[in-house]
């Protein structure tokens, strides 16, 4: 499993979070890709996820948009788990801080 995340320009209007996952195993795998955004106090201000199944070698691009309510520093974290009911990590988590003006 591999995952990555990147972001387009940050504005007060919209933040676009883009991630991708690839199944590098030789069998199909169920997954859930979680997007979590926290503010400078560590409060979760957005939490969303996409679930599905990837075939061997399949690469899937995922995106989520978010509208910040105020300026400040935010942390974007992504996780790839087996499922919400079984949060077994399939990839290392990703974390990056951004400043919204």
Secondary structure, DSSP 8 states (H G I E B T S, - for coil): -EEEEEE----SS-EEEEEEEE--SSS-EEEEEEEEEE-TT--EEEEEEEEEEE-TT-EEEEEEEE--SS-EEEEEEEEEES-SSS--BSS--EEEEEEE-
